[in-house]
Amino acid sequence: MGKGRSTVALLDHHAEGHHHAFIKLFTKYLLRAGYDVCIFFPVNKELILSELSADGVDVSRVQFFTFTLTRQTHTRLGRFNEAASVLQLWIDTRRALKAAEQKLKLKFDRVFLAWLDDYLANYLPPQAVDAVFPYSWSGLYFHPWYLFQDGLKNRATVSSIDSVLRARKCLSVAVHDEFLLPKLAERIQKRVIFFPEIADATPPRQDEPTAQEIRTRANGRIVVGLIGLAKRKGTLHLLALATHADPSQFFFFFAGKLPEADYTTEEYTKAKSFFDNPPKNCFHYPNSIAEGETINAVINALDILFLVYDNFKSSSNFNTKAAHFRKPVLATKRFWIGKVTEKFLMGETVEEGNLSQTLTALNTLRDRIKTNTLDFSRYDEYLSLHKEENLTESFTKAFAAHASA
């Protein structure tokens, strides 16, 4: 591709949800960091390239290699089953890279794994990964939940899920949770890079029907909204809140399908019954909402974003959405969501499952909304840390020479 420029292979074998948006954003900012890019993604080659072009990206510096990876399952190796499956994933990824190099007449200088989580396993020695994967690499680790374990050692061992990150060819690791950077860096003795928790801030569509329906049905009441009905999002807690809150003061919006596999039979039956015949102060939109101007219009129609997630240890770009559109959040006290909500004065935090505490916090937010006394003074500070333009610096650091600590 470009003479004198390094080429990064940007890989993601998932295509659902936010993966499409992330692959475009990562491409855009890798280019800004000075790299040419070859995208490895299962679908949507023409769509992704056209969207990048429409966003002003020089697509002459972008190649696309359509590929699929399927995790193999091992059942006869006991506690090493997962390690064997993940090692095979590294091997299959190498084969895809070699095939692309041959077909596209490229040489990859760096590899970035946009969903690093799938490439980690307990009992997988870093030396084994070095032996089968010859490329220098980095990646974004979305859910390093094990770092919250009590009594966790200061160094990764071969039995640890993060032992792979000590591979010689691993240049760095990226995470969204800035509070975990020092702990992970100490364990793996590598540079750990902060990646902003970005969110699409496209201006809301003004005539979006669902947003208009929310406002009409709320009829002046405070609207509390939850987008996505996975159990981990605290859906059951919000159902209880909607049942007990004053229906003359509050209106509740739920978006998405109820995923049966997330719930016990009793929980699912109860939740389904609620959504089949919702109270008059509730509105269930049973489909997913498209990213961009559509979902932003819906968020703009809400007064409070519900983020009392259930034992959820990762970051959420709904905090970023809240900052973009100047909305308060009702959030869990714990983990990243709780920390940033309290640090940046984004709303009220409560204990998960504590209904009385949540009702009190809800009424507090209502009073502040009605009296116009919400404090958004630190939202700009939050957005300065989590703006997408920071990805240029993040990628530069991720691939810097001598990345190991």
Salt bridges, closest charged atoms under 4 A:
ASP12 OD2 - HIS19 ND1 2.67
GLU16 OE2 - HIS14 ND1 3.61
GLU16 OE2 - HIS19 NE2 3.72
ASP36 OD1 - ARG5 NE 2.83
ASP36 OD1 - ARG61 NE 2.90
GLU51 OE1 - HIS20 NE2 2.83
GLU51 OE1 - LYS24 NZ 2.94
ASP55 OD2 - LYS28 NZ 3.03
GLU82 OE2 - ARG71 NH2 2.66
ASP92 OD1 - ARG95 NH1 3.42
ASP118 OD2 - HIS13 NE2 3.00
ASP118 OD2 - HIS14 NE2 2.53
ASP162 OD2 - ARG187 NE 2.67
GLU178 OE2 - HIS386 NE2 3.92
ASP207 OD1 - ARG205 NE 2.76
GLU213 OE2 - ARG217 NH1 3.07
GLU267 OE1 - LYS231 NZ 2.98
ASP276 OD2 - LYS272 NZ 2.88
GLU291 OE1 - HIS18 ND1 3.94
GLU291 OE2 - LYS321 NZ 2.74
GLU348 OE2 - ARG368 NH1 2.78
GLU352 OE1 - ARG334 NH2 3.06
ASP367 OD1 - ARG366 NH1 3.26
ASP380 OD1 - ARG326 NH2 2.65
GLU381 OE1 - ARG378 NE 2.90
GLU388 OE2 - LYS28 NZ 3.44
GLU393 OE2 - LYS397 NZ 3.16
